[in-house]
Amino acid sequence: MKKKLWIGCILVFLCTMALGMTTFAAGTKTMKNKTWISGKCGEYFDADHDGKIDSYKDLGETYYKITIPKQGYIMVDMKATKLPGMQEYLDYIWEGSEPEEEDPQIYIKVLNSKKKAISMLYDSDEVKRFSCGVKKGTYYLKMEGNAAAKLRYTFTPVTKVSKSGKNFAKAATFKKGATIKNLLISTKGEVPEQYYKLKFNKKTKVVLKCDSRITGDEFANLVAQMYVKKGKNYKQLNAKGKVVGVFAYDIKGKKSITYTLPQGTYYLRVWSMGTGYYSMKWI
């Protein structure tokens, strides 16, 4: 058994060396909106032609090109399945002992036109769908892993967005009865954030009816935080308007959030580790 394990490791190493620096060996494929496309991250094969699957070749990174006609957001669906020969290979390597379990996994990132990452790394073992806010232009999905894969993106245009601020000082006015409709977009992999200013002359219960289309893993949800200015600093508040160290609403899908605040001026910070579309109505 040890001999076979050693041989298997050598064959994998030799195959990797043979690939050299061919990171882009799998090439670039073009995707169409709402259309599934198939790919694979590697191949299992019989290196010594004895009828047994004894080797694996990593095909490197595959790039899927996406053309976006206008600003909006995409939803990327991902499915991973075992490559043909995976179990035979594991049985060969681990013959004489209990085979090690290996789940099929693909890893996806969204890249800009220069192939620089603008999204988190998403693992198919944890995420089956994720969102990404986009402007008009060319993007790529970068795929790698150990599985066969099916990918699809669905594009939704958002022609008009609400005014927002880039920081507290430039926060956009948010009035009762109004609805914010906006995109969180990352152009260089930064965490996108937007700021809004609320003002009222008496104690007010602020109820925000939210609808977030931002999705991915647990860190990709929409986050809302309320602040008040104290001297030169901005302090975070809890739902009852008390200054606290940290308090945030984590918003997934449709959810209403509430603050009860004294008379004054307040600042709503909206951000996410993910990107995409959201709306908030002050009811």
C-alpha positions as YAML, in Angstrom:
chain: A
units: angstrom
residues:
- id: 1
  name: MET
  ca: [0.00, 0.00, 0.00]
- id: 2
  name: LYS
  ca: [2.82, 2.42, 0.92]
- id: 3
  name: LYS
  ca: [4.50, 1.68, -2.40]
- id: 4
  name: LYS
  ca: [1.35, 2.54, -4.36]
- id: 5
  name: LEU
  ca: [0.80, 5.71, -2.35]
- id: 6
  name: TRP
  ca: [4.40, 6.75, -3.06]
- id: 7
  name: ILE
  ca: [4.03, 5.96, -6.78]
- id: 8
  name: GLY
  ca: [0.78, 7.90, -6.90]
- id: 9
  name: CYS
  ca: [2.41, 10.94, -5.30]
- id: 10
  name: ILE
  ca: [5.30, 10.79, -7.78]
- id: 11
  name: LEU
  ca: [2.94, 10.59, -10.76]
- id: 12
  name: VAL
  ca: [0.92, 13.57, -9.52]
- id: 13
  name: PHE
  ca: [4.16, 15.51, -9.02]
- id: 14
  name: LEU
  ca: [5.42, 14.63, -12.51]
- id: 15
  name: CYS
  ca: [2.12, 15.66, -14.09]
- id: 16
  name: THR
  ca: [2.25, 18.96, -12.23]
- id: 17
  name: MET
  ca: [5.82, 19.55, -13.40]
- id: 18
  name: ALA
  ca: [4.83, 18.73, -16.96]
- id: 19
  name: LEU
  ca: [2.19, 21.44, -16.79]
- id: 20
  name: GLY
  ca: [4.90, 23.89, -15.71]
- id: 21
  name: MET
  ca: [3.59, 27.43, -15.71]
- id: 22
  name: THR
  ca: [0.51, 26.66, -17.81]
- id: 23
  name: THR
  ca: [-1.85, 28.35, -15.42]
- id: 24
  name: PHE
  ca: [-4.14, 29.25, -18.30]
- id: 25
  name: ALA
  ca: [-4.02, 25.73, -19.83]
- id: 26
  name: ALA
  ca: [-7.78, 25.35, -19.66]
- id: 27
  name: GLY
  ca: [-8.18, 28.58, -21.65]
- id: 28
  name: THR
  ca: [-10.96, 31.14, -21.81]
- id: 29
  name: LYS
  ca: [-14.57, 30.34, -22.68]
- id: 30
  name: THR
  ca: [-17.39, 32.77, -23.42]
- id: 31
  name: MET
  ca: [-20.62, 32.64, -21.43]
- id: 32
  name: LYS
  ca: [-24.08, 33.80, -22.42]
- id: 33
  name: ASN
  ca: [-26.72, 35.24, -20.10]
- id: 34
  name: LYS
  ca: [-28.93, 32.56, -18.47]
- id: 35
  name: THR
  ca: [-27.12, 29.72, -20.27]
- id: 36
  name: TRP
  ca: [-25.39, 26.87, -18.44]
- id: 37
  name: ILE
  ca: [-21.81, 26.06, -19.46]
- id: 38
  name: SER
  ca: [-19.80, 23.00, -18.48]
- id: 39
  name: GLY
  ca: [-16.14, 22.67, -17.58]
- id: 40
  name: LYS
  ca: [-13.70, 20.63, -15.55]
- id: 41
  name: CYS
  ca: [-10.74, 21.35, -13.30]
- id: 42
  name: GLY
  ca: [-8.72, 18.21, -13.94]
- id: 43
  name: GLU
  ca: [-8.53, 14.69, -15.35]
- id: 44
  name: TYR
  ca: [-7.92, 11.24, -13.84]
- id: 45
  name: PHE
  ca: [-6.15, 8.80, -16.14]
- id: 46
  name: ASP
  ca: [-4.22, 5.55, -16.48]
- id: 47
  name: ALA
  ca: [-0.58, 6.67, -16.75]
- id: 48
  name: ASP
  ca: [1.03, 3.26, -17.18]
- id: 49
  name: HIS
  ca: [-1.79, 1.76, -19.30]
- id: 50
  name: ASP
  ca: [-2.42, -1.16, -16.97]
- id: 51
  name: GLY
  ca: [-6.17, -0.65, -16.87]
- id: 52
  name: LYS
  ca: [-6.16, 1.19, -13.52]
- id: 53
  name: ILE
  ca: [-6.72, 4.91, -12.90]
- id: 54
  name: ASP
  ca: [-3.50, 5.90, -11.13]
- id: 55
  name: SER
  ca: [-2.86, 9.59, -11.94]
- id: 56
  name: TYR
  ca: [-4.41, 13.04, -11.82]
- id: 57
  name: LYS
  ca: [-3.70, 16.10, -13.97]
- id: 58
  name: ASP
  ca: [-4.69, 19.54, -12.72]
- id: 59
  name: LEU
  ca: [-5.92, 21.61, -15.67]
- id: 60
  name: GLY
  ca: [-5.19, 24.89, -13.89]
- id: 61
  name: GLU
  ca: [-7.43, 27.94, -13.98]
- id: 62
  name: THR
  ca: [-10.28, 28.31, -16.45]
- id: 63
  name: TYR
  ca: [-11.64, 31.74, -17.34]
- id: 64
  name: TYR
  ca: [-15.23, 32.35, -18.42]
- id: 65
  name: LYS
  ca: [-15.76, 35.66, -20.20]
- id: 66
  name: ILE
  ca: [-18.89, 37.70, -19.52]
- id: 67
  name: THR
  ca: [-19.99, 40.83, -21.40]
- id: 68
  name: ILE
  ca: [-22.27, 43.18, -19.46]
- id: 69
  name: PRO
  ca: [-24.28, 45.68, -21.57]
- id: 70
  name: LYS
  ca: [-25.19, 48.14, -18.75]
- id: 71
  name: GLN
  ca: [-24.98, 48.52, -14.99]
- id: 72
  name: GLY
  ca: [-26.79, 45.99, -12.82]
- id: 73
  name: TYR
  ca: [-26.01, 42.77, -11.04]
- id: 74
  name: ILE
  ca: [-25.43, 39.12, -11.85]
- id: 75
  name: MET
  ca: [-26.41, 35.97, -10.00]
- id: 76
  name: VAL
  ca: [-23.93, 33.15, -10.55]
- id: 77
  name: ASP
  ca: [-25.13, 29.58, -10.05]
- id: 78
  name: MET
  ca: [-22.51, 26.87, -9.58]
- id: 79
  name: LYS
  ca: [-22.74, 23.07, -9.45]
- id: 80
  name: ALA
  ca: [-19.86, 20.67, -8.76]
- id: 81
  name: THR
  ca: [-19.79, 16.93, -9.46]
- id: 82
  name: LYS
  ca: [-17.04, 14.32, -9.16]
- id: 83
  name: LEU
  ca: [-14.72, 13.94, -12.12]
- id: 84
  name: PRO
  ca: [-14.82, 10.55, -13.87]
- id: 85
  name: GLY
  ca: [-12.25, 8.22, -12.32]
- id: 86
  name: MET
  ca: [-11.94, 10.03, -8.98]
- id: 87
  name: GLN
  ca: [-13.11, 7.10, -6.87]
- id: 88
  name: GLU
  ca: [-11.01, 4.62, -8.88]
- id: 89
  name: TYR
  ca: [-7.97, 6.80, -8.28]
- id: 90
  name: LEU
  ca: [-8.63, 7.03, -4.54]
- id: 91
  name: ASP
  ca: [-9.22, 3.27, -4.34]
- id: 92
  name: TYR
  ca: [-5.89, 2.68, -6.13]
- id: 93
  name: ILE
  ca: [-3.91, 5.05, -3.91]
- id: 94
  name: TRP
  ca: [-5.49, 3.78, -0.70]
- id: 95
  name: GLU
  ca: [-5.64, 0.08, -1.59]
- id: 96
  name: GLY
  ca: [-5.43, -2.02, 1.54]
- id: 97
  name: SER
  ca: [-6.84, 0.70, 3.79]
- id: 98
  name: GLU
  ca: [-9.93, 2.83, 4.10]
- id: 99
  name: PRO
  ca: [-10.05, 5.30, 1.16]
- id: 100
  name: GLU
  ca: [-9.92, 8.96, 2.10]
- id: 101
  name: GLU
  ca: [-13.13, 10.84, 1.31]
- id: 102
  name: GLU
  ca: [-12.79, 13.69, -1.15]
- id: 103
  name: ASP
  ca: [-15.69, 15.95, -2.04]
- id: 104
  name: PRO
  ca: [-15.96, 17.63, -5.44]
- id: 105
  name: GLN
  ca: [-15.26, 21.33, -5.13]
- id: 106
  name: ILE
  ca: [-14.93, 24.31, -7.43]
- id: 107
  name: TYR
  ca: [-13.70, 27.76, -6.45]
- id: 108
  name: ILE
  ca: [-14.99, 30.86, -8.24]
- id: 109
  name: LYS
  ca: [-13.95, 34.51, -8.26]
- id: 110
  name: VAL
  ca: [-15.27, 37.39, -10.37]
- id: 111
  name: LEU
  ca: [-12.52, 39.36, -12.13]
- id: 112
  name: ASN
  ca: [-12.60, 42.68, -13.97]
- id: 113
  name: SER
  ca: [-11.43, 43.18, -17.58]
- id: 114
  name: LYS
  ca: [-7.79, 43.17, -16.39]
- id: 115
  name: LYS
  ca: [-8.38, 39.86, -14.59]
- id: 116
  name: LYS
  ca: [-8.09, 41.45, -11.16]
- id: 117
  name: ALA
  ca: [-10.40, 40.03, -8.48]
- id: 118
  name: ILE
  ca: [-13.44, 42.11, -7.53]
- id: 119
  name: SER
  ca: [-15.26, 39.47, -5.47]
- id: 120
  name: MET
  ca: [-14.66, 37.07, -2.64]
- id: 121
  name: LEU
  ca: [-13.54, 33.52, -3.38]
- id: 122
  name: TYR
  ca: [-16.63, 31.31, -3.39]
- id: 123
  name: ASP
  ca: [-16.42, 27.59, -2.62]
- id: 124
  name: SER
  ca: [-19.11, 25.31, -4.13]
- id: 125
  name: ASP
  ca: [-19.06, 23.27, -0.93]
- id: 126
  name: GLU
  ca: [-20.48, 26.28, 0.92]
- id: 127
  name: VAL
  ca: [-22.16, 28.39, -1.77]
- id: 128
  name: LYS
  ca: [-24.39, 27.38, -4.67]
- id: 129
  name: ARG
  ca: [-25.28, 30.93, -5.75]
- id: 130
  name: PHE
  ca: [-23.69, 34.34, -5.30]
- id: 131
  name: SER
  ca: [-24.32, 37.89, -6.52]
- id: 132
  name: CYS
  ca: [-22.03, 40.53, -7.96]
- id: 133
  name: GLY
  ca: [-22.76, 44.18, -8.74]
- id: 134
  name: VAL
  ca: [-21.41, 45.19, -12.15]
- id: 135
  name: LYS
  ca: [-21.03, 48.16, -14.45]
- id: 136
  name: LYS
  ca: [-21.02, 47.98, -18.24]
- id: 137
  name: GLY
  ca: [-17.95, 46.11, -19.42]
- id: 138
  name: THR
  ca: [-16.10, 42.80, -19.62]
- id: 139
  name: TYR
  ca: [-15.73, 40.42, -16.68]
- id: 140
  name: TYR
  ca: [-14.40, 36.92, -16.06]
- id: 141
  name: LEU
  ca: [-15.31, 34.07, -13.76]
- id: 142
  name: LYS
  ca: [-12.10, 32.33, -12.69]
- id: 143
  name: MET
  ca: [-12.62, 28.65, -11.87]
- id: 144
  name: GLU
  ca: [-10.31, 26.12, -10.26]
- id: 145
  name: GLY
  ca: [-10.76, 23.09, -8.01]
- id: 146
  name: ASN
  ca: [-10.97, 19.32, -8.29]
- id: 147
  name: ALA
  ca: [-14.34, 18.75, -9.95]
- id: 148
  name: ALA
  ca: [-16.49, 18.88, -13.04]
- id: 149
  name: ALA
  ca: [-18.61, 22.00, -13.03]
- id: 150
  name: LYS
  ca: [-21.68, 23.69, -14.44]
- id: 151
  name: LEU
  ca: [-21.92, 27.47, -14.28]
- id: 152
  name: ARG
  ca: [-24.57, 30.01, -15.23]
- id: 153
  name: TYR
  ca: [-24.98, 33.72, -14.71]
- id: 154
  name: THR
  ca: [-28.20, 35.71, -14.85]
- id: 155
  name: PHE
  ca: [-27.92, 39.44, -15.47]
- id: 156
  name: THR
  ca: [-30.46, 41.97, -14.17]
- id: 157
  name: PRO
  ca: [-30.07, 45.60, -15.30]
- id: 158
  name: VAL
  ca: [-30.56, 48.44, -12.82]
- id: 159
  name: THR
  ca: [-30.93, 51.56, -14.91]
- id: 160
  name: LYS
  ca: [-31.55, 54.04, -12.10]
- id: 161
  name: VAL
  ca: [-30.00, 54.12, -8.63]
- id: 162
  name: SER
  ca: [-30.49, 56.41, -5.64]
- id: 163
  name: LYS
  ca: [-27.97, 59.05, -4.60]
- id: 164
  name: SER
  ca: [-25.64, 57.92, -1.81]
- id: 165
  name: GLY
  ca: [-22.55, 59.23, -0.04]
- id: 166
  name: LYS
  ca: [-19.05, 57.76, 0.05]
- id: 167
  name: ASN
  ca: [-18.52, 58.73, 3.69]
- id: 168
  name: PHE
  ca: [-20.28, 60.35, 6.68]
- id: 169
  name: ALA
  ca: [-19.50, 63.90, 5.55]
- id: 170
  name: LYS
  ca: [-20.99, 63.27, 2.11]
- id: 171
  name: ALA
  ca: [-24.01, 61.22, 3.23]
- id: 172
  name: ALA
  ca: [-27.09, 61.59, 0.99]
- id: 173
  name: THR
  ca: [-30.40, 62.71, 2.54]
- id: 174
  name: PHE
  ca: [-32.85, 59.91, 3.29]
- id: 175
  name: LYS
  ca: [-36.43, 61.04, 4.10]
- id: 176
  name: LYS
  ca: [-39.38, 59.18, 5.60]
- id: 177
  name: GLY
  ca: [-41.53, 57.58, 2.91]
- id: 178
  name: ALA
  ca: [-38.64, 57.42, 0.45]
- id: 179
  name: THR
  ca: [-37.19, 54.24, -1.03]
- id: 180
  name: ILE
  ca: [-33.50, 53.74, -1.67]
- id: 181
  name: LYS
  ca: [-32.66, 51.51, -4.64]
- id: 182
  name: ASN
  ca: [-28.96, 50.99, -5.06]
- id: 183
  name: LEU
  ca: [-26.06, 48.84, -6.18]
- id: 184
  name: LEU
  ca: [-23.02, 47.95, -4.14]
- id: 185
  name: ILE
  ca: [-20.17, 47.52, -6.63]
- id: 186
  name: SER
  ca: [-16.51, 46.72, -6.01]
- id: 187
  name: THR
  ca: [-14.15, 47.86, -8.78]
- id: 188
  name: LYS
  ca: [-10.83, 46.79, -7.27]
- id: 189
  name: GLY
  ca: [-11.82, 44.24, -4.64]
- id: 190
  name: GLU
  ca: [-12.56, 46.87, -1.97]
- id: 191
  name: VAL
  ca: [-15.50, 46.51, 0.44]
- id: 192
  name: PRO
  ca: [-18.27, 48.76, -0.97]
- id: 193
  name: GLU
  ca: [-20.13, 51.06, 1.42]
- id: 194
  name: GLN
  ca: [-22.74, 53.81, 1.14]
- id: 195
  name: TYR
  ca: [-23.92, 56.51, 3.56]
- id: 196
  name: TYR
  ca: [-27.30, 58.19, 4.14]
- id: 197
  name: LYS
  ca: [-28.35, 61.01, 6.49]
- id: 198
  name: LEU
  ca: [-31.61, 60.96, 8.48]
- id: 199
  name: LYS
  ca: [-32.91, 63.98, 10.40]
- id: 200
  name: PHE
  ca: [-36.00, 64.51, 12.57]
- id: 201
  name: ASN
  ca: [-37.11, 67.06, 15.21]
- id: 202
  name: LYS
  ca: [-38.69, 64.63, 17.70]
- id: 203
  name: LYS
  ca: [-38.19, 61.11, 19.00]
- id: 204
  name: THR
  ca: [-38.83, 58.80, 16.08]
- id: 205
  name: LYS
  ca: [-39.21, 55.10, 15.44]
- id: 206
  name: VAL
  ca: [-37.40, 54.41, 12.18]
- id: 207
  name: VAL
  ca: [-38.58, 51.29, 10.38]
- id: 208
  name: LEU
  ca: [-36.70, 50.32, 7.23]
- id: 209
  name: LYS
  ca: [-38.24, 47.69, 4.98]
- id: 210
  name: CYS
  ca: [-35.27, 46.05, 3.25]
- id: 211
  name: ASP
  ca: [-34.94, 43.79, 0.25]
- id: 212
  name: SER
  ca: [-31.40, 42.55, -0.37]
- id: 213
  name: ARG
  ca: [-30.45, 40.63, -3.51]
- id: 214
  name: ILE
  ca: [-26.89, 40.40, -2.23]
- id: 215
  name: THR
  ca: [-26.02, 36.79, -1.50]
- id: 216
  name: GLY
  ca: [-23.12, 34.36, -1.18]
- id: 217
  name: ASP
  ca: [-21.65, 32.96, 2.02]
- id: 218
  name: GLU
  ca: [-22.50, 34.30, 5.49]
- id: 219
  name: PHE
  ca: [-20.05, 37.21, 5.07]
- id: 220
  name: ALA
  ca: [-21.69, 38.37, 1.83]
- id: 221
  name: ASN
  ca: [-24.95, 39.59, 3.37]
- id: 222
  name: LEU
  ca: [-26.00, 43.25, 3.46]
- id: 223
  name: VAL
  ca: [-25.07, 45.06, 6.69]
- id: 224
  name: ALA
  ca: [-26.76, 48.21, 8.10]
- id: 225
  name: GLN
  ca: [-25.38, 50.35, 10.96]
- id: 226
  name: MET
  ca: [-26.64, 53.60, 12.48]
- id: 227
  name: TYR
  ca: [-24.30, 56.35, 13.76]
- id: 228
  name: VAL
  ca: [-24.49, 59.73, 15.46]
- id: 229
  name: LYS
  ca: [-21.81, 62.43, 15.46]
- id: 230
  name: LYS
  ca: [-20.22, 63.13, 18.84]
- id: 231
  name: GLY
  ca: [-17.68, 65.93, 18.58]
- id: 232
  name: LYS
  ca: [-15.41, 65.02, 15.68]
- id: 233
  name: ASN
  ca: [-16.22, 61.32, 15.80]
- id: 234
  name: TYR
  ca: [-19.12, 59.16, 14.68]
- id: 235
  name: LYS
  ca: [-20.45, 56.71, 17.29]
- id: 236
  name: GLN
  ca: [-22.41, 53.59, 16.54]
- id: 237
  name: LEU
  ca: [-25.90, 53.12, 18.00]
- id: 238
  name: ASN
  ca: [-27.99, 50.11, 18.91]
- id: 239
  name: ALA
  ca: [-31.69, 49.70, 18.04]
- id: 240
  name: LYS
  ca: [-32.68, 51.84, 21.06]
- id: 241
  name: GLY
  ca: [-30.38, 54.73, 20.15]
- id: 242
  name: LYS
  ca: [-27.71, 54.00, 22.77]
- id: 243
  name: VAL
  ca: [-24.02, 54.40, 21.90]
- id: 244
  name: VAL
  ca: [-22.38, 50.97, 21.69]
- id: 245
  name: GLY
  ca: [-19.12, 49.48, 20.49]
- id: 246
  name: VAL
  ca: [-20.64, 47.37, 17.74]
- id: 247
  name: PHE
  ca: [-24.23, 46.87, 16.60]
- id: 248
  name: ALA
  ca: [-25.32, 45.88, 13.12]
- id: 249
  name: TYR
  ca: [-28.27, 44.41, 11.28]
- id: 250
  name: ASP
  ca: [-27.40, 41.48, 9.05]
- id: 251
  name: ILE
  ca: [-29.87, 41.48, 6.16]
- id: 252
  name: LYS
  ca: [-30.56, 38.49, 3.94]
- id: 253
  name: GLY
  ca: [-33.48, 38.72, 1.52]
- id: 254
  name: LYS
  ca: [-36.50, 40.63, 2.82]
- id: 255
  name: LYS
  ca: [-36.29, 41.97, 6.34]
- id: 256
  name: SER
  ca: [-37.49, 44.98, 8.35]
- id: 257
  name: ILE
  ca: [-35.08, 46.68, 10.74]
- id: 258
  name: THR
  ca: [-36.01, 49.18, 13.48]
- id: 259
  name: TYR
  ca: [-34.33, 52.01, 15.39]
- id: 260
  name: THR
  ca: [-35.91, 54.23, 18.06]
- id: 261
  name: LEU
  ca: [-33.96, 57.50, 18.09]
- id: 262
  name: PRO
  ca: [-34.20, 60.86, 19.89]
- id: 263
  name: GLN
  ca: [-34.43, 64.13, 17.99]
- id: 264
  name: GLY
  ca: [-31.31, 64.74, 15.94]
- id: 265
  name: THR
  ca: [-29.27, 63.90, 12.85]
- id: 266
  name: TYR
  ca: [-28.16, 60.34, 12.18]
- id: 267
  name: TYR
  ca: [-26.10, 58.48, 9.63]
- id: 268
  name: LEU
  ca: [-26.92, 55.12, 8.13]
- id: 269
  name: ARG
  ca: [-23.97, 53.10, 6.83]
- id: 270
  name: VAL
  ca: [-24.78, 50.29, 4.38]
- id: 271
  name: TRP
  ca: [-22.07, 47.86, 3.26]
- id: 272
  name: SER
  ca: [-21.29, 44.26, 2.42]
- id: 273
  name: MET
  ca: [-18.39, 41.89, 1.84]
- id: 274
  name: GLY
  ca: [-20.40, 40.81, -1.19]
- id: 275
  name: THR
  ca: [-21.86, 43.03, -3.92]
- id: 276
  name: GLY
  ca: [-25.16, 43.41, -5.72]
- id: 277
  name: TYR
  ca: [-28.53, 45.16, -5.46]
- id: 278
  name: TYR
  ca: [-30.62, 46.23, -2.47]
- id: 279
  name: SER
  ca: [-33.56, 48.48, -1.62]
- id: 280
  name: MET
  ca: [-34.70, 50.14, 1.63]
- id: 281
  name: LYS
  ca: [-38.00, 51.92, 2.25]
- id: 282
  name: TRP
  ca: [-38.47, 54.15, 5.29]
- id: 283
  name: ILE
  ca: [-42.03, 53.37, 6.29]
...
